[in-house]
């Protein structure tokens, strides 16, 4: 193992034995030589990569791709079926919530126990304890049994221990996502400080933006296979193609990514690298995914109106929920009026998965500009045209109808998270964040003489 290498993963595979019933496990123990009572599930297949000292590497992949299994093998809590793992330096890991904590011990006792596992003496833990307690911010609960902790308190304490043992290798799983926003910012700031101090960081996340921001390199896992590795932005683009692709195109995209990786590997033949090699699929086209349905819709109480059939349609009038950036779509819904209403107006709102309101529209800004009267039994169809300037991701749409009653203006009906849609990743995307403001970069280079004049 080279002196500059912190983690070396060589041909690691992991097979789990799945039993259909408890009795099959018992039969396997006694009769395993004659008959197999289990099914094999390969969580990882021949995964290899190297992480150099001081490098921050992100691992990303769809659910079930083998990310957490790989981290557990690197940390030593799982044994690989084949292959080997070599690490250099003290490893601190934050994997599953509270992993390594004894629920009957107090937070204080668990701090000392975990620090000892990570190689600290009692005296070293004594020196660090105040810093651990301050970072965790759980107050007097530090002396209460861990089983009484909320999930947020658990991860605060676990992270506080992991980062205060001066790790040479820090391994962080998706566990940080349970903390509140302020705690997440605090954690990422601390990770940046650990990175600046020269530690090696292995970071697993579903957040492409976090990996682009934090990592020097990224690795894409899918269905137990390592598909590719490289610059974070490039790898995240391929991950998003997999994530948002229709099911019938996933295998083709996996194959294309793997072939591109093989062609760029050292020792690839001229034939692999030639013009006949398979390229990444072109930009995905808009389509309708029948499985993409809102599971969080909230319907307000109806006051004489009912919203139904919310959907997005393309320019051809076809329903779609996987959209292309830069294209124009129409968000439509119907409102059926069971009673007559006055001062009627309609609205919509686009939100992120986290509930951040990105923008919306209404058919009238003020009640005096609304539809003055709608009779009972009337059905109205509303359409809002919008240009999709959102970056790749998943979003929600709200729908609402307002009207005047004896008590004043109110929602006659409202649907939150009425419609779910995705924006597909596009090629060579330079825009970052959530919304593409179509900023045009312009780099102006002054002459050397001009720079010298300004310096003086």
Secondary structure, DSSP 8 states (H G I E B T S, - for coil): --TTEEEEEEEEEEEEEE-SSHHHHHHHHHHTTT---SEEEEEEEEEEEEEETT-EEEEEESTTSSHHHHHHHHHTSS--SEEEEEE-S-EEEE-STTTT--TTSBHHHHHHHHHHHTT--HHHHHHHHHHHHHHH--GGGGGSBGGG--HHHHHHHHHHHHHTS--SEEEE-GGGGGS-HHHHHHHHHHHHHHHHTT-EEEEE-S-HHHHHHH-SEEEEEETTEEEEEE-HHHHHHHHHHHHHS-HHHHHHHHHHHHHHHHHHSTT--HHHHSTTS---------B--TT---S--EE---SSEEEEEEEEE-TTS-B-SEE-TT-EEEEEEEEEESS-EEEEEEEEEEEETT--EEEEEES-SSGGGSEEEE-TT-EEEEEEEEE--B-SEEEEEEEEEEEEETTEEEEEEEEEEEEEEEE---TT----SSB------------HHHHHHHH-
